[in-house]
Amino acid sequence: MSEDVVILMISVSTLLGTIGLIALIWAVKTGQFDDHAKFVDATRFDNEEDLQAAIKLEEKKKERREEIEARKNYRPPD
């Protein structure tokens, strides 16, 4: 590769990185990532059935992980 191409690639990537960093800083300063209403709405509109279903799902996942772990540690009798 010639030096001109390398210099061009480095300058373009630096420019794009700088633009991305500036956009990220702007988004954080203007509160683009703040979503406090999400948590309030989530608790307001969740019902008891959804909560129970989520608990059962977590319990099933835990049981499945324990079963897999028990199979990993299984040693047949000698």
C-alpha positions in Angstrom: 0.0 0.0 0.0 1.2 3.5 -0.6 1.6 6.0 2.2 -1.2 8.2 0.8 -3.8 5.4 1.2 -2.6 4.6 4.8 -2.8 8.3 5.8 -6.2 8.6 4.2 -7.5 5.5 6.0 -6.1 6.7 9.4 -7.6 10.2 9.0 -11.0 8.9 7.9 -11.2 6.4 10.8 -10.1 9.1 13.3 -12.7 11.5 11.9 -15.5 8.8 12.2 -14.4 7.9 15.7 -14.5 11.5 16.7 -17.9 12.0 15.3 -19.2 8.9 17.1 -17.7 10.1 20.4 -19.2 13.5 20.0 -22.6 12.0 19.3 -22.3 9.8 22.4 -21.4 12.7 24.6 -24.2 14.8 23.2 -26.7 11.9 23.8 -25.6 11.5 27.4 -25.7 15.2 28.2 -29.2 15.7 26.6 -30.6 12.7 28.5 -31.3 10.4 25.5 -30.6 7.4 27.7 -32.7 8.4 30.7 -36.0 6.5 30.7 -37.4 6.8 34.2 -41.0 6.4 33.0 -40.1 2.9 31.8 -39.7 1.5 35.3 -42.9 3.3 36.6 -45.0 2.0 33.6 -43.6 -1.5 34.0 -44.7 -1.7 37.6 -48.0 0.0 36.9 -49.1 -2.2 34.0 -47.8 -5.6 35.2 -50.4 -7.8 36.7 -50.1 -10.7 39.1 -50.3 -13.4 36.4 -47.4 -12.0 34.5 -45.3 -11.8 37.7 -46.2 -15.4 38.6 -45.3 -16.6 35.1 -42.0 -14.9 35.3 -41.2 -16.5 38.7 -42.2 -19.9 37.4 -39.9 -19.4 34.3 -37.0 -18.4 36.5 -37.6 -21.5 38.7 -37.6 -23.8 35.6 -34.4 -22.2 34.3 -32.8 -22.8 37.7 -33.9 -26.4 37.8 -32.7 -27.0 34.3 -29.2 -25.5 35.1 -29.1 -27.8 38.2 -29.9 -30.8 36.1 -27.2 -30.0 33.6 -24.7 -29.4 36.3 -25.6 -32.7 37.9 -25.1 -34.5 34.6 -21.7 -32.9 34.2 -20.6 -34.2 37.6 -22.0 -37.7 37.2 -19.5 -40.5 37.5 -20.6 -44.0 36.7 -19.9 -46.6 39.3 -16.6 -48.6 38.9 
